[in-house]
Amino acid sequence: MKIVWLWLSAYAIAWAGTIQNDEAFKSAVASMGKTDKLVLMIYTADDCPECAYMKKKVFLDKGVAGYLNANFVIVEKNVHKGKLPEDFDYFGIPTMFFIDKAGNKKETLIGSQRPEPFAKELHRIRGMK
């Protein structure tokens, strides 16, 4: 059992990278220009019903979509495909990380929410200094 754990740990370390080196994050920051938007990095998976609910219902809700687009740049990361940045661990999906341009994690939300409570969370997080 120890051999398997060590192998898995080595595999995880080999696939991890810092947020500053993550191509999707760099692209998101570049697209922001001089705005003060935050990056919303979402960990998801193809077989995650809660993730599908957030994408198809919550993010498209009229009370969420406009505010989300005006204040955040979304980066989606499939936990089963590709690299995940170091220091952005997750315990369940969807996990949503709110990150500033410098790569500082401002807030983390885990799990799905209904549109109205999620909109309130977005306003709260956006108002954080």
N, C-alpha and C positions, 0 to 999 in steps of 0.2 A: 504494500500500500504506500509506503514512503517513496518508493521509486516512482510510482505514478504521480504522486503529489509534486515531487521535485520536477518531473518532466513537464507537468502542467504549469508549474510556476515559471519554469524557464521559457516555455512557449508563450505565456502571457507577457513576460518581460520583453521577449523578442518582438512581439507585435505592438507593444505600447510605444507611444511617442508623446512628446510634449505638445500642448495645445498650440504653442508658437510655431511648431513645425507641421501642424496638421493642415493639409492643402485646402480642405473645405473651410476651415476657420480663416485661413489667410485670404481666401477668395471672398468670404463674407465680409471681413474687415475692409478689404479693398473696395467692395461694392458700396460701402457706407459713405465713402468720401469724408467730408468734414462734419457730417451729422453726428449727433450724440446717441445714435441707436445702440441697443444692446444686441448681442448675438443670443439667440435662443437655440441651443443645441439639444436636439431630442434624440434619445436612445430609443430605438424601436426594433421590431422584428416583423417579418412577413406573417408569422403565425400568431400575432398578438391581437386579440379582439379589442382590448382597451385602447391600443394604439390606433387601430382602424376607426374606432369611435371618435377619438380626438381629432383625427385627420378629416373624417367625413362629416362630422356633426359640429364639433366644438370650434375648430379653427375656421370653419366656413360660416358659422353663425354671424348674423348681421351685427350683433353687439360685440363680437370679438374680432372679426376679420379686419375691419378698418383700423382699429387701434393696433392690432398686431402688425399689420403692414406698415403703419406710420412710425412705429417705435422699435421694431425688432427686425433682424435679419435671421431667417430660419435656416438651420443646418440640421439635416436628418442623418443619423448614423444608425445603420443596421448592426445590431450587436453580434450577428452571426457572419458578417461580411466585412473584411478589411480591418484596419487598425482602429483602436480606440485610444484617445489621448490619456497619458498618465494623469493622476490626480483627479480623474473624473470617473470614479468607481460608481457602480450602480448595484442595487439590490433587487430591483424589479423594473419592469417596463410597463408603460413609458416612464422614462426619467427625463426631466427637462432641466437643463442647466442654463442659467442666465449669466452671460459673461460680457465683461466690458472689452474694449478694443485691445487693452493691454494683456488680456488673457486671465484677468482676475474673476473668479467665480463669485457672483453677487448673491445668488440664491439657487436653491435646488427644489424642484417639486417632483414628487413621485406619485405615479398613478394617474388615473383619469378623473376628470371633474365635469360637472355640467357647465354649460356656457356661462351663466350668470356668475357663479362663484369663481370661475376661471378668469373672467373679465375683471373682477375685483382684485384678484391676485396680480394680474398684469399691471393694473394701475398702481397697486401697492409697490410692486417691484420696480416699476419705472420711476416711482417717486423717491426711491432710496438713493442716497448720495454715496 
